[in-house]
Amino acid sequence: IVLPLVYDKPWLRVVSERDYERSAKKDLADLGYHMTKEEFIHWHMTFWPQTQAIALQHLFGAVICLPAILNIGDPKVCSRLVCVG
């Protein structure tokens, strides 16, 4: 759903290039993968929306665990929220 909205946008291309130059080129070589800059940019732009969705899911899970961490509210409700989070 999100991929057609962000794929090949200038800001995402710049982020992908920056990520490749800063660490990905070395990390890929260390792992034995051979990927050109354009291949990496394509891969990065393809999986960027999925990565953001995973980050958002983890953030939401952490937020609903806060009542249990801070000991706020009914312990039964907090326990249920932690199980969901």
PAMAR-796839 format. One record per residue (C-alpha): residue in three letters; x, y negated, z. Coordinates in pm, whole numbers, padded with zeros to 5 digits, always signed. Example, Ala and Ser with C-alpha at 12.3 -4.5 7.8 and 13.67 -1.06 7.14 Angstrom:
<recs>
ala+01230+00450+00780;ser+01367+00106+00714;
</recs>
This chain:
<recs>
ile+00000+00000+00000;val+00277-00244+00096;leu+00543-00129-00151;pro+00394-00301-00459;leu+00369-00624-00261;val+00736-00636-00157;tyr+00933-00427-00407;asp+01191-00629-00598;lys+01111-00955-00423;pro+01414-01186-00408;trp+01428-01189-00027;leu+01421-00808-00005;arg+01687-00777-00276;val+01911-01017-00080;val+01858-00817+00240;ser+01935-00492+00056;glu+02252-00633-00097;arg+02363-00769+00240;asp+02299-00434+00409;tyr+02498-00255+00140;glu+02795-00489+00167;arg+02801-00505+00548;ser+02784-00139+00640;ala+02601+00094+00405;lys+02882+00124+00150;lys+03126+00245+00415;asp+02867+00461+00594;leu+02768+00634+00270;ala+03132+00700+00184;asp+03195+00839+00533;leu+02903+01078+00489;gly+03025+01184+00145;tyr+02740+01025-00051;his+02818+00840-00369;met+02560+00571-00442;thr+02610+00262-00654;lys+02499-00075-00527;glu+02193-00074-00756;glu+02097+00278-00648;phe+02121+00175-00284;ile+01916-00140-00345;his+01644+00065-00513;trp+01646+00319-00227;his+01644+00045+00038;met+01357-00146-00122;thr+01158+00176-00165;phe+01186+00281+00201;trp+01179-00064+00363;pro+00798-00072+00413;gln+00804+00274+00572;thr+01081+00168+00808;gln+00883-00140+00911;ala+00572+00072+00975;ile+00774+00306+01198;ala+00918+00009+01390;leu+00570-00137+01438;gln+00437+00198+01561;his+00718+00225+01816;leu+00660-00132+01932;phe+00289-00063+01981;gly+00368+00256+02174;ala+00606+00069+02401;val+00355-00209+02465;ile+00079+00028+02574;cys+00323+00193+02816;leu+00392-00139+02992;pro+00110-00109+03250;ala+00262+00216+03377;ile+00614+00075+03377;leu+00506-00239+03564;asn+00268-00044+03790;ile-00034-00254+03686;gly-00386-00115+03704;asp-00538+00224+03774;pro-00276+00503+03776;lys-00509+00736+03583;val-00551+00482+03304;cys-00177+00410+03303;ser-00104+00781+03275;arg-00338+00814+02978;leu-00182+00513+02807;val+00164+00660+02851;cys+00048+00987+02694;val-00088+00795+02394;gly+00212+00562+02372;
</recs>
